[in-house]
Amino acid sequence: MYRLCKRILDIIIAVTVLVICLPFLIPIMILLKLTGEGEVFYLQDRVGTDNKLFAIWKFATMLKNSPNLGTGDVTVKNDSRVLPMGKFLRKSKINELPQIINVLNGSMSLVGARPLMPQSFHQYTDEVKSVIYQTPPGITGIGSLVFRDEEMIIDQSGMDPRYFYENFILPYKGNLEIWYQQNKSLVLDLKILFLTAWLILFPKSDIVRKTFKGLPSRTF
């Protein structure tokens, strides 16, 4: 019943968002076509429901060959691979909006664990890998809320970006996603959607910890 209700909620909200945002998305697509590398969308293989691969839709905000450059699938603050317009799209989270297509075709949900590239997914423990995608991956989720400023956290660590991501951020994200799967409900999904919108408007807010007091402890 939870999966059915979640799917219905996904479709209703996704269609509503698409209709509302379409007048803004068209100018963005035109600007992307005229700037950077002339690409509008970027499709990439990610791990999804039941650990199967699917193609995620995003606006093109980085160089096409970025996974093979610099820090690979780890994006750092002031990353040189990010295109000029991409900085705005990533900061505002508008770059995630094309994933509405994934929600409508059922490969993603509005709320769930972020779909990872295979190389990052396989760094999870077997425990995490067995539960993280029991439900479809999401445009937003508890991991996305806690690490909304991930690039800054990596930058402030003073460590090698990939080392810090693989040994500190990724394990904690796994704990967060286990927590989500253990507590999943439509009420929780609605709270996460509300907090996602809230943090876009008030990015410095500490509302996530205040709302979810039972989250796994963070050690860094």
C-alpha positions in Angstrom: 0.0 0.0 0.0 2.9 2.4 0.8 4.5 1.8 -2.6 1.2 2.4 -4.4 0.4 5.6 -2.5 4.0 6.8 -2.9 3.7 6.3 -6.7 0.4 8.2 -6.9 1.9 11.0 -4.9 4.9 11.1 -7.2 2.8 11.4 -10.3 0.5 14.1 -9.0 3.4 16.3 -7.7 5.7 15.6 -10.7 3.0 16.6 -13.2 2.1 19.7 -11.2 5.8 20.8 -10.9 6.3 20.2 -14.6 3.4 22.3 -15.6 4.4 25.2 -13.2 8.1 25.1 -14.1 7.8 24.6 -17.9 7.8 28.4 -18.7 11.1 28.7 -16.7 12.7 25.5 -18.1 12.4 26.5 -21.7 14.6 29.6 -21.4 17.1 27.5 -19.3 17.3 24.9 -22.1 17.9 27.6 -24.7 20.7 29.2 -22.7 22.3 25.8 -22.1 22.2 25.2 -25.9 23.9 28.5 -26.5 26.6 28.3 -23.8 29.1 25.8 -22.4 29.5 22.8 -24.7 26.1 23.3 -26.3 24.5 20.4 -24.4 21.1 20.7 -22.7 20.7 17.4 -21.0 23.1 14.9 -19.5 22.2 11.2 -19.2 24.3 9.0 -16.9 24.0 5.4 -15.6 23.0 5.3 -12.0 22.1 2.5 -9.6 18.3 2.4 -8.9 15.5 0.2 -7.6 16.7 -3.4 -6.7 20.3 -2.2 -7.6 19.6 -2.2 -11.3 21.1 0.5 -13.6 19.0 3.2 -15.2 19.7 6.5 -17.1 19.3 9.6 -14.9 18.3 12.9 -16.5 20.0 16.1 -15.5 20.7 19.5 -17.0 24.3 19.6 -18.4 26.2 21.6 -15.7 29.7 20.0 -16.1 32.1 19.1 -18.9 30.9 16.0 -20.8 34.0 14.1 -19.8 33.9 15.2 -16.2 33.7 11.6 -14.7 37.1 10.9 -16.2 38.6 14.2 -15.0 39.8 15.6 -11.7 38.0 14.0 -8.7 35.8 11.8 -10.8 32.3 11.4 -9.3 33.2 13.6 -6.4 32.4 17.3 -7.0 34.3 19.8 -4.9 33.8 23.5 -4.2 34.8 25.7 -7.1 35.2 22.6 -9.2 36.9 23.6 -12.5 34.7 21.1 -14.4 31.5 23.0 -13.7 30.4 25.2 -16.5 29.6 28.9 -15.9 25.8 28.5 -16.0 26.1 25.2 -14.2 27.2 26.9 -11.0 23.9 28.7 -10.8 21.9 25.6 -11.7 23.7 23.4 -9.2 23.5 26.0 -6.3 19.8 26.5 -6.9 19.2 22.7 -7.4 17.5 23.5 -10.7 19.9 21.1 -12.4 17.9 18.3 -10.7 14.5 19.2 -12.3 14.9 17.1 -15.4 14.7 14.1 -13.1 10.9 14.7 -13.2 11.2 12.6 -16.3 12.6 9.8 -14.2 9.8 10.2 -11.7 7.2 10.0 -14.4 8.7 6.9 -16.0 9.0 5.2 -12.6 12.7 4.8 -12.4 12.9 7.4 -9.6 10.7 8.8 -6.8 10.5 12.3 -5.4 11.9 11.0 -2.2 14.5 8.3 -1.7 18.2 7.7 -1.6 20.2 9.5 -4.2 21.1 7.2 -7.1 24.8 6.7 -7.1 27.2 5.9 -9.9 28.2 2.2 -9.8 31.7 2.8 -8.6 30.4 4.7 -5.5 27.6 2.3 -4.9 30.0 -0.7 -4.7 32.0 1.1 -2.0 29.0 0.6 0.4 28.9 -2.3 2.8 26.8 -5.3 1.8 24.3 -4.3 4.5 23.7 -0.9 2.9 23.7 -2.3 -0.6 21.0 -4.8 0.3 18.5 -2.2 1.6 19.3 1.3 0.1 17.2 0.8 -3.1 14.4 -1.3 -1.7 12.4 1.7 -2.8 13.1 3.9 -5.9 16.0 6.4 -5.6 14.8 10.0 -5.1 15.4 13.5 -6.4 15.6 14.4 -2.7 16.0 12.4 0.5 17.4 12.4 4.0 21.0 12.1 2.6 20.4 15.1 0.3 19.1 17.2 3.1 22.0 16.4 5.5 24.6 16.9 2.8 23.0 19.8 0.9 26.3 21.6 1.3 28.5 18.6 0.6 30.9 20.4 -1.6 31.7 22.9 1.2 32.0 20.1 3.8 34.6 18.3 1.6 36.4 21.6 1.0 36.5 22.4 4.8 37.8 18.9 5.7 41.3 19.8 4.5 41.7 16.2 3.3 42.0 14.7 -0.2 38.4 15.1 -1.6 38.1 11.5 -2.7 39.5 10.0 0.5 37.2 12.2 2.7 34.2 11.3 0.6 34.9 7.5 0.5 35.9 7.2 4.2 33.6 9.7 5.9 30.7 11.0 3.8 29.8 7.8 2.0 29.6 5.6 5.1 27.5 8.2 6.9 25.2 8.5 3.9 24.7 4.7 4.1 23.6 5.0 7.7 21.2 7.7 6.8 19.6 5.7 4.1 19.3 2.6 6.3 17.5 5.0 8.8 15.2 6.1 6.0 14.3 2.6 4.9 13.6 1.6 8.6 11.3 4.6 9.0 9.8 5.1 5.5 6.2 6.4 5.4 4.2 8.9 3.4 4.4 11.3 6.3 8.2 11.1 6.4 8.3 11.7 2.6 6.1 14.8 2.9 8.3 16.1 5.7 11.4 15.6 3.5 9.7 17.4 0.5 8.8 20.3 2.8 12.3 20.6 4.2 13.8 20.5 0.7 11.7 23.5 -0.3 12.5 25.2 3.0 16.3 24.8 2.6 16.2 26.2 -0.9 14.7 29.4 0.6 16.7 29.3 3.9 19.9 27.4 3.2 21.5 28.2 6.5 18.7 26.7 8.5 19.3 23.9 11.0 15.8 22.6 10.6 16.8 19.0 9.6 18.4 18.1 12.9 15.6 19.8 14.8 12.9 17.8 12.8 14.6 14.4 12.8 16.1 14.0 16.3 16.7 10.3 15.8 19.1 10.5 12.9 22.4 8.5 13.2 25.2 10.4 14.9 27.7 12.2 12.7 31.3 11.7 13.7 32.9 14.4 11.5 
